[in-house]
Amino acid sequence: MSSRNDPKNYHHISHVARMYNVHPQTLRLYEREGLLKPSRSEGNTRLYSDNDLIQLELILNLTRDLGVNLAGVEVVLNMRKKIEQIESEVNEFLDYVRSEFFEGREAEFEQRKKSLVRMSPAKIILIEREEE
């Protein structure tokens, strides 16, 4: 039995149309609009990967359940792609910060995390009292 997340699983357009109860022309429209990008066989047959099916499920959720038109679907998909890119860049930056500032000083930072109250060294000052 094949795994759903295995990118080597491919499905023909007729099978995908039956699975999701959509007309094959709808799938072709989604491809023309750039919402889906199925692979092609040597005979130019559309082959939908499991990743394409995940994308199709998102498109159908937006259109069927939420009433989003295809222009809105395109905006949502583009925003998701940008968010994923930003997350990747933030993770790269955090890795850089960890390696540059914390590497080799793990024990010091662990000790600081365990302290009850973080304080900087205080200066002692003399307070003069007035005698009554």
Secondary structure, DSSP 8 states (H G I E B T S, - for coil): ---TT-TT-EEEHHHHHHHHT--HHHHHHHHHTTS---EE-TT--EEEEHHHHHHHHHHHIIIIIS---HHHHHHHHHHHHHHHHHHHHHHHHHHHHIIIIITT-HHHHHHHHH-SS---------------
